[in-house]
């Protein structure tokens, strides 16, 4: 798990302007059944929240990314139901 977690966190720390996109991609990856079993999406999202706070990222931009993520995951659930 550390092999996946550390490079993503390092990349996000080096590029704080795209943390919202990284959160979006991590949450979508974790929502996929097979990928979600081996991908530590929740741990990455929590670590990115700390990085976003330390980097003083725009809260409204991050909120837009999270809302888009919710809509994508919700539509995936409707399609598979």
ZIMO-V916816 format. One record per backbone hydrogen bond with DSSP energy under -1.0 kcal/mol. CO is the residue of the C=O (numbers start at 1). NH is the residue of the N-H. E is the energy in kcal/mol with one decimal. If there is no record, write none. Layout:
co->{CO & CO}
nh->{NH & NH}
e->{E & E}
This chain:
co->{1 & 2 & 4 & 5 & 6 & 7 & 8 & 9 & 10 & 11 & 15 & 16 & 18 & 19 & 20 & 21 & 22 & 23 & 24 & 25 & 26 & 27 & 32 & 35 & 35 & 39 & 40 & 41 & 42 & 43 & 44 & 45 & 46 & 47 & 48 & 49 & 50 & 51 & 52 & 58 & 59 & 60 & 61 & 62 & 63 & 64 & 65 & 66 & 67 & 68 & 69 & 70 & 71 & 72 & 73 & 74 & 75 & 76 & 77}
nh->{5 & 6 & 8 & 9 & 10 & 11 & 12 & 13 & 14 & 15 & 18 & 19 & 22 & 23 & 24 & 25 & 26 & 27 & 28 & 29 & 30 & 31 & 36 & 38 & 39 & 41 & 44 & 45 & 46 & 47 & 48 & 49 & 50 & 51 & 52 & 53 & 54 & 55 & 57 & 62 & 63 & 64 & 65 & 66 & 67 & 68 & 69 & 70 & 71 & 72 & 73 & 74 & 75 & 76 & 77 & 78 & 79 & 80 & 81}
e->{-2.3 & -1.9 & -1.2 & -2.1 & -2.6 & -2.3 & -2.4 & -2.4 & -1.8 & -1.5 & -1.5 & -1.1 & -1.9 & -2.7 & -2.3 & -2.5 & -2.5 & -2.6 & -2.2 & -2.4 & -2.1 & -1.3 & -3.3 & -1.2 & -2.0 & -2.1 & -2.0 & -2.7 & -2.3 & -2.1 & -2.7 & -1.8 & -1.5 & -1.9 & -3.0 & -2.1 & -2.2 & -2.1 & -2.5 & -1.9 & -2.1 & -2.0 & -2.0 & -2.3 & -2.4 & -2.4 & -2.2 & -2.4 & -2.2 & -2.2 & -2.7 & -2.7 & -2.1 & -1.8 & -1.9 & -1.9 & -2.0 & -1.9 & -1.0}
